[in-house]
Amino acid sequence: MGADSRDCFTLTVVTVNESTNTTSKPPRWATWLLEQFCVPHLLEEMRGDLEELYQERLAIQGVQAANVRYVRDVLSLMRPFIIKRNLSDYPNANYTDMLRNYFKIAWRNTIRNKTFSAINAAGLSIGLASCILLLLYIRSELGYDAHHKQAEYLYLVNTKGISASGQGNEWPMLSAPYGAALQAEFPEVEQVTRLLWPDASDNKVLLQALQGDQRGEAFYETKGYQADPAFFELFTYQFLEGDARMALHAPNSVVLSEPVAYKLFGRTPALNQLVKIGGSTGKGETFRVTGVYRDEGNRSHIDARFFVPLSAGTIGDRLREQNANFSSNNIFYTYLRLRPDADPVQLTRKLPAFVDKYAGKDLKAAGFNKLLFLIPVTKLHLYSQLPNIVTPTNSPAYLYLLASVVLFTLLIACVNFMNLSTARAVKRAGEVGVRKVLGAGRGVLLQQFLGESILLSVASLVLAVILGARGYFSGNRPT
């Protein structure tokens, strides 16, 4: 009986020891974390000390308390002098010298392979320059008329004429009385102006400088417009001479763009000078220069070279003589500036009642009806439903196509650059072998080749910016 008791006691002791050994290891994830952040030359010592402390706490405090203290000790060791900073066992590596060496070797390899480097850099530069120019063009197309003050409140009144058969056609021009009637009817309308591009078989206008009894420089111009005096209150032009608010108030006033003023008067101030404006026969009227503005180029859908008042010439005589007819002479672009608190959608819903009230009788007599709606001025240039709104419009689909061309061109340039760089790297197998023998790891070799590629890419980008800027500014130089 005694022997059996001793055997049972022995088995029991063995079982308890095996259970203790199974649960006496610290948390694996904490040990893994220690191995990840601790520098190699301190790892073994740190791990041994922590495991020794763990065993002592396990015997005194139990498994749960020992695990918690072990995790806390591991986290407390995450200090700057212990955390890994490089792949080397030497914590005091000189990164400045290493980077200097990278760039020195990259420069030597570039000089040694001049033809290859030139071809690679030229291909990437041309591709990037093309992308830059296309992006600048897209940005220019999207930025039309954005420079006007309160541009978000400017609208063009567009029309859709509906015939007796029910067919309708858009037409961006109105009769002369619409502007004043809209401003009088709706308090949401803050200001109104009309614009006219003389529609004649011969729209060339002769401009000639008059200096006393002598006639100066003369040339033909096709981009002359007539506008209401409030035109420069709605549209922002940078005046170099004169006052924009009073520029078109006098019937015989003319406002010139900077290139036109230079052609007529050279470097002499153009303000208050006399200009004769007439048709191709040379007959015309004399106007006094009341303003000179800086040409905004293609940033505005109104590509004007000079302005004269609507009250001038035969148009002015016709406006003074004719009655307020809302169905005839639809030749005026009519612009509105709404108040900041106005809702253009709500105003558009009121326009059918406005047409019935003011133009219903005239339209019924003419045999057709008319719908009015508003187009934001900032969207006029990309309003593809009409081929022309003062100047030719563009299509948003065309810009999407150009954007895809930009991405495709950039992709081709990058792929070509990578292929050439890879082909060049294959020929440097001997250099790679020597570096490995001297102790260079994969990361060091990667940094070396990436550094060379980055150096060549930066040089290509600088050249592309220079080429793109040169092409952009040469294409936008005023004439």
Beta strands, then each sheet from edge to edge (+ up, - down):
strand 1: 154-162
strand 2: 168-171
strand 3: 189-196
strand 4: 205-211
strand 5: 214-221
strand 6: 224-227
strand 7: 239-242
strand 8: 253-257
strand 9: 274-278
strand 10: 284-293
strand 11: 306-309
strand 12: 333-338
strand 13: 369-376
sheet 1: 2+ 1- 12+ 3- 6+ 11+ 8- 10- 7+
sheet 2: 2+ 1- 13+
sheet 3: 2+ 1- 12+ 3- 6+ 11+ 8- 10- 9+ 4- 5+
end
